[in-house]
Amino acid sequence: MKKSIAVPSLPPLKIGKHQVSHPIIQGAMAVRVSGAKLAGAVANAGGVGVIASLGLGLDSPHFNKRQRKSFFTANRLALIDELAQARSISNHGVIGVNILVATKDYPQLAQTAAAHGANLIITGAGLPLSLPEYTADYPDVALVPTVSNVESAELICQTWQDKYNRFPDALIIENCQLVGGHFTQCEQLGMEGFAIESVISQLRVSLAAKFAIHIPLIVTGGVGDRHDVNQMLAIGADGVQIGSRFITTVECDAEESYKQAHLQASAADIVTVPSPLGKPSRALRNQFTEKAILGSPILERRCIANCLEHCLCRDAGKTYCLLQALAQAARGDIEQGLMFSGANIQYTEQIITVAELMRELTASEFINN
């Protein structure tokens, strides 16, 4: 029998100089899955709203498809547009931008985000060892790297301390068993000390012992309801980052068919797909992923923007164009595009608003199954 259980209120989350009512960061989802509408709505609801910067310029009016070199200019201008739109939705909320270190315009996008009102810059797909350099003129912008292990976190902290006399304002820790999109290989997960709770515990001890700091540690991967949030806080996290659950909201920037595909998916639909980044990625099964897994010819292999520092598509003619694949899906082609997804799915049976989802995630009671 299901019953309602009263639980303590969630604590606020402070990252650098910015505080939100709820310890929830909305995950970044590209291309244009988490844009201004979603980020602004989450910020309004008391969480951290995040714009995914990857490929923002692709379908923007700033991109001239006949001139591939215009892509980076289009990305920068599109990011400015998205930040302005998000801020128009949420005047006082906390809004972040996610930037992939593996992209060629990462420094430019970091500078642009800081200059145009981002409260946080979150990085992924690489170690942001020079990030403070790009945001030096904007000390109020919080810097939040994503890491998968203690060693990466220590390297970032040591480098930043030596070169810039500062530390990250928070760290996002990937649970590679469950996180959506690209993830670090998980062969060691059976070994003692590699589970997410062990990583949090070890990292907390390491930061205190080696650097004498205590910063928020935020878990991403597999969080979809209040029970999951409670579980992460109980093992020592200060907050959570939630991605896939926000796809099935009214304000998600993707097309309706993209949302419906996630709404109707089950755990059996989650597959691991090769990527031009050379890392595995987690996505929904469709015609595209079946071809990608088998190495069969894919509709679009041509590099359309030269966006990545290292790209198997461009450099070796392997896999596929990541930008094109993600954009194709977000535009509504749910069979011939790539739809990233976390391993935990099917939390809801209908499209709801961000406000409704946030109320569900932060309620003072939840349904015990």
C-alpha positions, 0 to 999 in steps of 0.5 A: 500500500502506498502512503504519504511520508512527511520529510524535512524541507530541503535546504537551500544551496549556495554556490559562490555568491549565489543562493537558491531556495532548493538544492536542485540544478537543472542539467544542461541538454544540447542542442537547444533542449535546455535553452532560455525557456527551460532555464528561466522557468527553473530559476523562477521555481527556486532552482538553478536554471542552465542553458546548454551552450553546445550548438546554440548557433546552429539554428539561430539567425546568426549562422550562415550555413554556406560559411562554416566559419560563421558557426563560432560567431553564431554560437556567441551571439546566440548565447547572448540572446539566450541569456537575455531571454532567460533573464527576461523570464527570471529577473532575479533567479540564478541562471547558469551556462554549461560549456564543454571544454572539448569544444573549440570555442570554449574560452570564447563562450566562457567569456561571453557567458560571464560578460552577459549575465550568467551567474554560474559557469558549469563545465563538462567534457574535459578539465577546465584548468584555465577557466578562471583566466577567461572569467577573471573580470567577473569575480561574482560568476561562480565556476563549477567543474563537472568531475567523475573522480577524486583525482580530477577534482584534485588536479583542478583545485591544485592548478587553480590554486597555483595559477589563480589563487582560487578554487571552484565554487562547487563541484558536480560529480557524475554517477557514471552508472546512471548519468545521461549523455557522455560519461566516463567508463565505469569498469571500476564500479565493482571496486570498493571506493568507486561508488558515488557515496565513496567518491563524495566521502573521499572527495570531502576528506581530500578537499579538507586535508589538501586544500582546507576548503569545504565547497558544495558537492552536487551529484548528477545521474539517476536523480528523478524524484524526491526519494532520489534527492533525499538519498543523495543528500543522505550520503553527503551531497549538498545538492543534485543536478537533474537532466532527463526529468526536465525534458518532459516539461512544458517549458523544455525547449525541444520539440513536442515529439522529443518530449513524448519519446522520453515520456514513453520510454522505459529502462529497456530503451536506454542504450550505450552509443559510441560518440565522436568524442571517443567516449560512450554516451547514454541515449534512447534507442531509435534507428539512429542509435541502432546504426551507430552501435553497429557502425552502419552508415548514418544519414549525416557523417559530414562535419558541419561546424568543426566544433570539437578539439578532437573529433572522430567524425572530422579527423577519422571519418568515424561515428557521426557529426554530434551537432547534427545528430543532437540538433536533428532530434531536438527539431523533432526527428526522433528516429534519425537524431540522437536523444541523450537520456539518463538511465533512470527514466519513466518517472511521469506519465504526462507533460507537466510544467516546471513549477509542478515538477519543482513542487513535486521534487521539493514537497514536504512529503512524498509517496512511498512505494 
